[in-house]
Amino acid sequence: MVRLSSALIVLTLISLLQPVLPAQIQQQALRRLEDDYWDFALRERPDLGLVAGEVRYNDRLPNYSLAHVQEVKAQEEGLLRRALAIDTSQSGEQEQLDKALLVRLLKDRLESIRWKTYEMPVDQFNGVQIWLPQIATLAPFNTVRHYQDWIARLHQVPRVLNQVTEVLRHGMQDHLMPPRYLLEKAVEQTRLLASARGLANPFAAPATHIPANFAAADRKRLREGIVAAVDNEVRPAYTQFQEFLSSNYAPKGRSEFGIWSLPDGDARYRFAIHLQSSMDLPPAQIHQLGLTQVAEVEKQIAALAKKAGYPDAKSFTTAVHADPRLKAKSREQILDNFRHYIAQMEPKLPQLFGLLPKNRLVVTSVPAYMEKDSSTQYQPGSADGSRAGQVWVDTYDPTQHDMLDDEATAYHEGVPGHHMQISITLERPGLHPFHRESADVMNAYVEGWALYAERLGKEVGFYQAPASDLGRLQSELFRAVRLVVDTGVHYKHWTRQQMADYFQQHMGFLEQAEIDRYIAWPGQALGYKLGQLKIIELREKAHAQLGKKFDLRSFHDEVLSAGPMPLDLLQTRVENWLARQR
């Protein structure tokens, strides 16, 4: 029995009699909404929890059924009504940002359902067929329970692929299909995953590194359970899915490349621009901006060529690209290159940031089952640091790999780029976990920051050799070209050959996988340059207003400390910071 002192009783009564202010009520409502939204997001996309260190749904795969889409729609409508009813006008800046971000996320998800974007879940770049095995690179494997969760997921793969097949059939009826030649690439990816047996299959990868401190009986049981699920359930399901794709689905893929060829294609593209750039710029304006940016960067390359003693940019770039030292000799050489650049950048970070990531960063190759049609990319670590962030480097056909822009790409994917920004979001105290999930959809912020980060290498003294600086500029030119090519195919009805010709004309080389990526993922390539330009604009504005009081470290911390957000909300945040600084 607990006895309370008279003084404690009085204090308790006083606290109960204190009025709850309206602003507090709204804040409490917002926090309940954030918690409910985050739980909803985790149930719908259990893999999101892996990045954030959440494992409560670690044994699940998503529900792709058409009936479930309508259930999701009803839940999102309810969450949106609650968000709109909350008044944060008297709340702090973080609460106002949280509400605005929730409203934006929910509205965009409902609009995606209206456009039935879920009816095209298969392509060579983001398709469900290559996403499923990637979960093994994110999931924790530290306990026996974690391995049991993975086996439970493997049991669900046939259900997922059956549901996706149903969705694809409806997509065919609605004339919502990717281009045929991209689907043929997806067929080949599916075939590789269906044919690899036992421990050679990527789905069985966890069985190859079961901790030695597990009991021998557990190690044997888990390894056999994983291999049995892969060979008896996953591979047959992939074989059946491949047969459907190759015989029924891929042959009916559309012949045109741009999203304009889908029903209401022009409006679909405008929505894709909105999703991927968090802005509503007309495609014609973006196309013209791209042409302007291409000309500006090419002007900088010409100036660099003259500084290096060459008469023009063409002779300079030709000489640099002809240097045999820029051609890789092995996969490991490429990986070592990335490790070197990341290692030299890390000691420079305190010059640029007050906030620094705690999580480790490792460099490895893109998995073999997806490397032919993939590109170098970042895979987030876990919030608790138990899983390091990873730069997946495309080492496919290494002797054809041009190492000229490896330095810029290392800063982009590693530090101070994706690893820096995403790790700070994961580790930042006070941020509700749903901010971590929003990184998946705030493309212009995330990719814009990474492209901006490439320039920071120049500011701390790297890219000293003319060839190295050319690599940085060509990396930036690459993103400017994307503005032109993406709008070219999806807005101006360019053919694939026109895309290739423009790419070849301005880059001096052609990456087929890149062009195919723009076709498969409308608007995504726009986020890099549009996001970078916005960050540069805000930095220049802050420097102009604060003069000698401008502190670059504080500016960067302000941009990163609240997590990913739409560019208009980022502008509001920086302007509020400026007002406080003044």
WOGI-V212964 format. One line per field, one symbol per residue. phi: phi as a letter, one per 20 degrees, with the letter a starting at -180 (. if undefined). psi: psi as a letter, one per 40 degrees, with the letter a starting at -180 (. if undefined). burial: + if it has 16 or more other ideal C-beta (glycine too) atoms within 10 Angstrom, else -. Layout:
phi: ???
psi: ???
burial: ???
//
This chain:
phi: .eddffffffffffffeffefgfffffffffffgffffffffffcgfffffenecfdfdddfeeffffgfffgfffffffgfffeeddfdeffffffgfgffffffffffffffelffececbfdcfgfdfgffgfedffcdcgfffffffffgfeggfffffffffffffffeldbffgffffffffffffffefelffegfeggfecfgfefggffgffffffffffffecfffffffffffffedegfdffeeeefgeeglfffffffffgfedlcdffgfffgfgffffgfffffffffffffendfbfffffffffefffeefdbffffffgffffffffgfegffdbeecfeffccdbeggffcffddbfbddfeefenfcffceeefdflffeeeegdfffffffeedeegffffffffeffnffgfffffffcefffffffffgfffffffdoelffgffffgffffffgffgfgffffffedemfefffffffgffddmbcdgffffffffcgnffffgffffffffgfffffffeelfffdffffffffefdnfbfffffffffffffffff
psi: hhhhidddddddddddehihidddddddddddddddddddddddgddddddeehedfeeiiiheidddddddddddddddddddehhedeiiddddddddddddddddddddddefdeegehiedeiddeddddddediigeiddddddddddddedddddddddddddddddefgiiiddddddddddddddddhibeehddeddeefhideiiddddddddddddddddeddddddddddddddddddeeiididiedeihfddddddddddddefifhidddddddddddddddddddddddddeeididddddddddeheeehieiddddddddddddddddeededdidhiidiihihiihideeddfaihihhiaideedhiihhhhhehgdeehhededdddddddbhfbdddddddddehiehidddddeddegdddddddddddddddddeeafdiddddddddddddddddddddddddedefiiddddddddddddeihhdddddddddghddedddddddddddddddddddddbeehhdddddddddeeiiiiddddddddddddddd.
burial: -------------------------++-++--++--+++++++++++++++++++-+++++++++---+--+--++--++-++--+-+--+--+++++++++-+++--+--+--+++++++++++-++++-++++++++++--+-++++++-++++++-++++++-++--+----++++-+++-+++-++++++-+----+++++++--+--------+-+++-+++-+++-+++-++-+++-+++--++--++-+++++-+--+--++++++++++++---+--++-++--++--++-+++-++----+--+--++--++----+++--+--++-+++-++-++--++--++-+++-+-+-+-+++-++++++++-++++++-+-++++++++++-+--+-++++++++++++++++++++++++++--+++++++++-++++++++++++++++++-+-++--++++++++++++++++++++++++++--+-+--++-++--++---+-+++++++++++++++++++++++--++--+-----------++++++++++++++-++++++--++----
//
